[in-house]
Amino acid sequence: MRARRLIPLLAACSAIGAVGNYLFLPALPQIGAWYQVAPGTAQLTVTTYLVSFAFGVLLSGPLADRFGRRPVLIGGVATAGLAALLCFFAPSMSWFVAARILQGAAGGFGITVSRASVGDLFEERELARMYAILTMALVLGTALAPFAGEVINRLAGWRPMFVGLSVAAAGIALACLLWLPETRLRQAHAGGFAMLWRESRTLLARSVFMGYVAQAALMYALFFVFVSLTPYVFVRVTGSTDHFGLYYLFLAAGYFIGNLLVSRSGGHHDVVRQTHAGLWWQLLGTFTALGLVLLGFQHPLAVFMPMMLFSFGQGLALPNLIAHGIRLAPKYTGVASSIFGFSQLALSAVAVQIMGYVPASGWQPALWFCAIGAVVTSISVRRLEMNEISPTRA
């Protein structure tokens, strides 16, 4: 019971990095105009954040295994708040991108170390449920972030939102300092970085573990490419991004409901059943949205309502895929969390930057990307499950 009381605080630590990116997405065209750069260059503020976030995720897991969850988490959250202030004062796009790199790297500490702490506190049967509960809180934050960013941008411009991020990060870091205990097992650091490196190599060599990593990364990239490209499509279709935050709530609600169902279940049967159901909902939502667009429907509702089914499917499948993979490394949950997080963010960064140079002529580019990816994940996860059953290939 005491461990569960820490979930809201861990969720806040996890959310600060994601909110730092989602909050300013509706203002991305205005930021590009402010610094007088092309849309592809403005997209670098997202890509560089994701890349640095990914390396922060990768580095923070081993650091948390070596030095403890508490100091690494507090330091990461506090640095993310400082970097947000640097974004506010950035005099040029180069300085802004540099501040975003620091903000992303520090934000990556929160999501990884929070996952590692949950892995310390709960056994396998409850792990997927706790990840889902933690993710639900994360989704609430990221769901409200674009809407809040849209309102702030409309009323005061895009720069004040970074002041709000800085204040929020300071409050979360102080709460961790006061109430967060150390969750790492004492023996987890034995052997130092050499042992951590050997453990990482062992995990990377396991085809089943890397299979779960790859599928979780692809599913995350599908979602992030869609939400990163749609602000530009909004400008073309509706003339502004004024209601992007409201439509994004469809995606957030779908993901939240999927996570809620995961949090209320348990056992191996539910893991398999929910993963398969999630993959089917992901396919249904994506192809329904794509079909409507191909038939000539361009209103955002024709896209976001079926894509709510897509995000619902991801909410069902992703927590189970991640928990299933992390359980393969019970002694080094920090390293396993880092590998998962880094892969998700690195693939998303590459996909977002590539798709950022595709002309935003309508909904089709993002939807085709999601449709193809949904087919790939559906086939690959089933093959992965068959490989795991075989002892010679596990």
C-alpha positions as CSV (number, residue, x, y, z in Angstrom):
1,M,0.0,0.0,0.0
2,R,2.8,2.4,0.8
3,A,4.4,1.7,-2.6
4,R,1.2,2.6,-4.4
5,R,1.2,6.0,-2.7
6,L,4.4,6.8,-4.6
7,I,2.8,6.2,-8.0
8,P,1.4,9.8,-8.4
9,L,4.9,11.3,-7.6
10,L,6.6,8.9,-9.9
11,A,4.1,9.7,-12.6
12,A,4.7,13.4,-12.2
13,C,8.5,12.8,-12.6
14,S,7.8,10.7,-15.7
15,A,5.4,13.2,-17.2
16,I,7.6,16.3,-17.0
17,G,9.7,15.3,-19.9
18,A,6.8,14.4,-22.1
19,V,4.8,17.5,-21.2
20,G,7.9,19.5,-22.1
21,N,7.5,18.4,-25.7
22,Y,3.7,18.1,-26.1
23,L,3.0,21.5,-24.5
24,F,4.6,23.5,-27.3
25,L,3.5,21.4,-30.3
26,P,0.5,23.6,-31.2
27,A,2.8,26.6,-31.3
28,L,5.4,24.9,-33.5
29,P,4.4,27.0,-36.6
30,Q,4.6,30.2,-34.6
31,I,8.0,29.3,-33.2
32,G,9.3,28.8,-36.7
33,A,7.9,32.1,-37.7
34,W,9.4,33.8,-34.6
35,Y,12.9,32.7,-35.5
36,Q,12.2,33.0,-39.2
37,V,13.0,29.4,-40.2
38,A,11.4,26.9,-42.5
39,P,9.0,24.3,-41.2
40,G,11.6,21.5,-41.6
41,T,14.1,23.5,-39.5
42,A,11.4,24.2,-36.9
43,Q,10.8,20.5,-36.7
44,L,14.4,20.2,-35.4
45,T,13.1,21.5,-32.1
46,V,11.1,18.3,-31.8
47,T,13.7,16.0,-33.3
48,T,16.6,17.2,-31.2
49,Y,14.5,17.0,-28.1
50,L,13.6,13.4,-28.9
51,V,17.2,12.5,-29.6
52,S,18.5,14.0,-26.5
53,F,15.6,12.6,-24.5
54,A,16.5,9.2,-25.9
55,F,20.1,9.5,-24.7
56,G,18.9,10.8,-21.4
57,V,16.8,7.7,-21.1
58,L,19.7,5.5,-22.1
59,L,22.2,7.0,-19.6
60,S,19.8,7.4,-16.7
61,G,19.0,3.7,-16.3
62,P,22.6,2.6,-15.6
63,L,23.2,5.6,-13.5
64,A,20.1,4.8,-11.4
65,D,21.3,1.2,-11.0
66,R,24.7,2.4,-9.9
67,F,24.0,5.4,-7.7
68,G,20.3,5.0,-6.8
69,R,17.0,6.1,-8.1
70,R,16.5,9.1,-5.8
71,P,19.5,11.3,-6.6
72,V,19.3,10.6,-10.3
73,L,15.6,11.4,-10.4
74,I,15.9,14.6,-8.5
75,G,18.8,15.8,-10.5
76,G,17.1,15.1,-13.8
77,V,13.9,16.8,-12.9
78,A,15.7,19.9,-11.6
79,T,17.9,20.2,-14.7
80,A,14.8,19.9,-16.9
81,G,13.3,22.9,-15.1
82,L,16.5,25.0,-15.6
83,A,16.6,24.1,-19.3
84,A,13.0,25.3,-19.7
85,L,14.1,28.7,-18.5
86,L,16.9,28.7,-21.0
87,C,14.4,28.1,-23.7
88,F,12.5,31.2,-22.6
89,F,15.6,33.4,-22.9
90,A,16.9,31.9,-26.1
91,P,17.8,34.7,-28.5
92,S,18.0,32.6,-31.7
93,M,17.0,29.3,-33.1
94,S,20.4,27.9,-32.4
95,W,20.3,28.8,-28.7
96,F,16.7,27.5,-28.5
97,V,17.7,24.1,-30.0
98,A,20.6,23.9,-27.6
99,A,18.3,24.5,-24.6
100,R,15.9,22.0,-26.0
101,I,18.7,19.4,-26.2
102,L,19.5,19.9,-22.5
103,Q,15.8,19.9,-21.6
104,G,15.2,16.7,-23.5
105,A,18.2,14.9,-21.9
106,A,17.1,15.8,-18.4
107,G,13.5,14.9,-19.1
108,G,14.6,11.5,-20.1
109,F,15.8,10.8,-16.6
110,G,12.3,11.1,-15.2
111,I,10.6,8.5,-17.4
112,T,13.3,5.9,-17.1
113,V,14.0,6.1,-13.4
114,S,10.3,6.2,-12.6
115,R,9.8,3.0,-14.5
116,A,12.8,1.4,-12.8
117,S,11.4,2.4,-9.4
118,V,8.1,0.8,-10.2
119,G,10.0,-2.3,-11.3
120,D,11.7,-2.3,-7.9
121,L,8.5,-2.1,-5.9
122,F,6.2,-4.5,-7.7
123,E,6.2,-8.2,-8.7
124,E,5.6,-9.4,-12.2
125,R,1.9,-10.0,-11.8
126,E,1.3,-6.4,-10.8
127,L,4.0,-4.8,-12.9
128,A,1.9,-4.3,-16.1
129,R,-1.0,-2.9,-14.0
130,M,1.3,-0.4,-12.2
131,Y,2.9,0.6,-15.5
132,A,-0.6,1.2,-16.8
133,I,-1.6,3.3,-13.8
134,L,1.5,5.3,-14.0
135,T,0.9,5.8,-17.8
136,M,-2.6,6.9,-17.2
137,A,-1.4,9.8,-15.1
138,L,1.2,10.5,-17.8
139,V,-1.5,10.5,-20.5
140,L,-3.6,13.0,-18.5
141,G,-0.6,15.3,-18.4
142,T,0.2,15.0,-22.0
143,A,-3.4,15.2,-23.0
144,L,-3.9,18.5,-21.3
145,A,-0.5,19.8,-22.5
146,P,-1.4,20.6,-26.1
147,F,-4.7,22.2,-25.0
148,A,-2.9,24.3,-22.3
149,G,-0.2,25.2,-24.8
150,E,-2.8,26.3,-27.3
151,V,-4.5,28.5,-24.8
152,I,-1.2,30.0,-23.5
153,N,0.0,30.6,-27.1
154,R,-3.3,32.3,-28.0
155,L,-3.3,34.5,-24.9
156,A,0.3,35.3,-24.2
157,G,2.5,33.7,-26.9
158,W,4.6,30.6,-26.8
159,R,7.4,31.7,-24.5
160,P,5.6,31.9,-21.2
161,M,4.8,28.2,-21.3
162,F,8.4,27.5,-20.6
163,V,8.2,29.5,-17.4
164,G,5.3,27.3,-16.3
165,L,7.4,24.2,-17.1
166,S,10.2,25.5,-15.0
167,V,8.0,26.2,-12.0
168,A,6.4,22.7,-12.3
169,A,9.8,21.0,-12.4
170,A,10.9,22.8,-9.3
171,G,7.9,21.7,-7.4
172,I,8.2,18.1,-8.4
173,A,12.0,18.1,-7.5
174,L,11.2,19.5,-4.1
175,A,8.4,16.8,-3.5
176,C,10.9,14.1,-4.4
177,L,13.5,15.6,-2.0
178,L,10.9,15.5,0.8
179,W,9.0,12.2,0.2
180,L,10.7,9.9,-2.3
181,P,12.6,7.0,-0.7
182,E,15.4,5.0,-2.3
183,T,13.8,2.0,-4.0
184,R,17.0,0.3,-5.4
185,L,18.0,-2.9,-3.9
186,R,21.4,-2.7,-2.1
187,Q,23.0,-5.5,-4.1
188,A,21.9,-4.0,-7.4
189,H,25.0,-1.8,-7.7
190,A,27.5,-4.6,-6.9
191,G,30.0,-4.9,-9.7
192,G,29.7,-1.3,-10.8
193,F,29.5,-0.2,-14.5
194,A,31.3,-3.3,-15.7
195,M,28.6,-5.5,-14.4
196,L,25.9,-3.1,-15.9
197,W,27.6,-3.2,-19.2
198,R,27.7,-7.0,-19.2
199,E,24.1,-7.1,-18.2
200,S,23.2,-4.7,-21.1
201,R,25.1,-6.9,-23.6
202,T,23.3,-10.0,-22.3
203,L,19.9,-8.3,-22.8
204,L,20.8,-6.9,-26.3
205,A,21.8,-10.4,-27.3
206,R,18.5,-11.9,-26.4
207,S,16.3,-12.0,-29.5
208,V,13.0,-12.2,-27.6
209,F,13.9,-9.2,-25.4
210,M,15.0,-7.1,-28.4
211,G,11.8,-8.2,-30.2
212,Y,9.7,-6.7,-27.5
213,V,11.9,-3.6,-27.6
214,A,11.5,-3.2,-31.4
215,Q,7.7,-3.6,-31.4
216,A,7.2,-1.1,-28.5
217,A,9.5,1.4,-30.3
218,L,7.5,1.1,-33.5
219,M,4.2,1.5,-31.8
220,Y,5.4,4.6,-30.0
221,A,6.8,6.0,-33.3
222,L,3.4,5.6,-35.0
223,F,1.7,7.7,-32.3
224,F,4.3,10.4,-32.2
225,V,4.6,10.9,-35.9
226,F,0.9,11.4,-36.1
227,V,0.7,14.0,-33.4
228,S,3.8,15.8,-34.6
229,L,2.6,16.2,-38.2
230,T,-1.0,17.1,-37.5
231,P,-0.4,20.7,-36.4
232,Y,0.8,21.5,-39.9
233,V,-2.1,19.7,-41.5
234,F,-4.5,21.7,-39.2
235,V,-3.1,24.9,-40.7
236,R,-3.7,23.7,-44.2
237,V,-7.2,22.2,-43.6
238,T,-8.7,24.6,-41.0
239,G,-6.4,27.7,-41.4
240,S,-5.0,27.6,-37.8
241,T,-4.0,25.3,-34.9
242,D,-6.6,26.8,-32.6
243,H,-8.4,23.6,-31.9
244,F,-5.6,21.0,-32.2
245,G,-5.5,20.6,-28.4
246,L,-9.2,19.7,-28.2
247,Y,-8.9,17.1,-31.0
248,Y,-5.8,15.7,-29.4
249,L,-8.1,14.8,-26.4
250,F,-9.7,12.1,-28.6
251,L,-6.3,10.3,-28.8
252,A,-5.5,10.9,-25.1
253,A,-8.9,9.5,-24.1
254,G,-8.5,6.4,-26.1
255,Y,-5.1,5.7,-24.7
256,F,-6.3,6.4,-21.1
257,I,-9.2,4.0,-21.5
258,G,-6.9,1.3,-22.8
259,N,-4.5,1.8,-19.9
260,L,-7.5,1.7,-17.5
261,L,-8.5,-1.7,-18.7
262,V,-4.9,-3.0,-18.3
263,S,-4.8,-1.6,-14.7
264,R,-7.9,-3.5,-13.7
265,S,-6.7,-6.9,-14.9
266,G,-3.9,-9.3,-14.2
267,G,-2.4,-12.7,-15.1
268,H,-0.8,-14.1,-18.2
269,H,-4.1,-14.7,-20.0
270,D,-5.0,-11.1,-19.8
271,V,-1.6,-10.0,-21.0
272,V,-1.8,-12.1,-24.2
273,R,-5.5,-11.3,-24.8
274,Q,-5.1,-7.5,-24.3
275,T,-2.0,-7.4,-26.5
276,H,-3.8,-9.1,-29.4
277,A,-7.0,-7.0,-28.9
278,G,-4.8,-3.8,-28.8
279,L,-3.2,-4.7,-32.1
280,W,-6.6,-5.3,-33.8
281,W,-8.0,-1.9,-32.5
282,Q,-4.9,-0.2,-33.7
283,L,-5.4,-1.6,-37.2
284,L,-9.1,-0.8,-37.2
285,G,-8.7,2.8,-36.1
286,T,-5.9,3.6,-38.6
287,F,-7.5,2.0,-41.7
288,T,-10.9,3.6,-40.8
289,A,-9.3,7.0,-40.7
290,L,-7.4,6.4,-43.9
291,G,-10.5,5.1,-45.7
292,L,-12.5,8.1,-44.8
293,V,-9.8,10.5,-46.0
294,L,-9.4,8.6,-49.2
295,L,-13.2,9.0,-49.7
296,G,-12.8,12.7,-49.5
297,F,-13.6,13.5,-45.8
298,Q,-11.2,16.2,-44.6
299,H,-12.8,17.4,-41.4
300,P,-10.6,16.7,-38.3
301,L,-13.4,14.6,-36.7
302,A,-13.2,12.2,-39.6
303,V,-9.6,11.5,-38.6
304,F,-9.5,11.9,-34.9
305,M,-12.6,9.9,-34.0
306,P,-11.3,6.7,-35.6
307,M,-7.8,7.4,-34.5
308,M,-9.2,7.3,-30.9
309,L,-9.6,3.6,-31.6
310,F,-6.0,3.5,-32.7
311,S,-4.8,5.1,-29.5
312,F,-7.1,2.8,-27.4
313,G,-5.4,-0.2,-29.0
314,Q,-2.0,1.2,-28.1
315,G,-3.1,1.8,-24.5
316,L,-4.0,-1.9,-24.3
317,A,-0.9,-3.3,-26.0
318,L,2.0,-1.1,-25.0
319,P,2.0,-1.5,-21.2
320,N,1.9,-5.3,-21.6
321,L,4.7,-5.3,-24.2
322,I,7.0,-3.2,-22.0
323,A,6.2,-5.1,-18.8
324,H,6.7,-8.4,-20.5
325,G,10.1,-7.3,-21.8
326,I,11.3,-5.7,-18.5
327,R,10.4,-8.8,-16.5
328,L,13.3,-10.5,-18.4
329,A,15.7,-8.4,-16.4
330,P,14.4,-8.4,-12.8
331,K,17.8,-7.5,-11.3
332,Y,18.5,-4.6,-13.7
333,T,15.2,-2.9,-14.3
334,G,17.0,0.4,-14.8
335,V,19.0,-0.9,-17.8
336,A,16.0,-2.7,-19.3
337,S,13.9,0.5,-18.9
338,S,16.7,2.5,-20.6
339,I,16.9,0.2,-23.6
340,F,13.1,0.3,-24.0
341,G,12.9,4.1,-23.7
342,F,15.9,4.8,-25.8
343,S,14.6,2.6,-28.7
344,Q,11.1,4.2,-28.6
345,L,12.5,7.7,-28.7
346,A,15.3,7.2,-31.1
347,L,13.0,5.6,-33.7
348,S,10.4,8.3,-33.1
349,A,13.0,11.0,-33.6
350,V,14.2,9.5,-36.9
351,A,10.6,9.0,-38.2
352,V,9.5,12.4,-37.2
353,Q,12.4,14.1,-38.9
354,I,12.0,12.1,-42.1
355,M,8.2,12.6,-42.2
356,G,8.8,16.3,-41.4
357,Y,10.2,16.8,-44.9
358,V,7.2,15.1,-46.5
359,P,4.9,17.9,-47.8
360,A,2.0,18.4,-45.4
361,S,-0.6,18.4,-48.2
362,G,-3.2,16.6,-46.1
363,W,-3.8,13.7,-43.7
364,Q,-2.6,10.9,-45.9
365,P,1.2,10.9,-45.2
366,A,0.8,10.4,-41.5
367,L,-2.1,8.0,-41.9
368,W,-0.2,5.8,-44.4
369,F,2.7,5.7,-42.0
370,C,0.5,4.6,-39.2
371,A,-1.4,2.0,-41.4
372,I,1.8,0.4,-42.6
373,G,3.3,0.4,-39.1
374,A,0.2,-1.1,-37.6
375,V,0.3,-4.0,-40.1
376,V,4.0,-4.6,-39.3
377,T,3.5,-4.6,-35.5
378,S,0.5,-7.0,-35.8
379,I,2.5,-9.5,-37.7
380,S,5.7,-9.1,-35.8
381,V,4.2,-9.5,-32.3
382,R,2.6,-12.8,-33.2
383,R,5.8,-14.1,-34.7
384,L,7.6,-12.9,-31.5
385,E,5.2,-14.9,-29.3
386,M,5.8,-18.0,-31.4
387,N,9.6,-17.5,-31.0
388,E,9.3,-17.1,-27.2
389,I,7.5,-20.4,-26.9
390,S,10.4,-22.2,-28.7
391,P,13.2,-22.7,-26.1
392,T,15.8,-22.8,-28.8
393,R,15.0,-19.3,-30.0
394,A,14.1,-17.6,-26.7
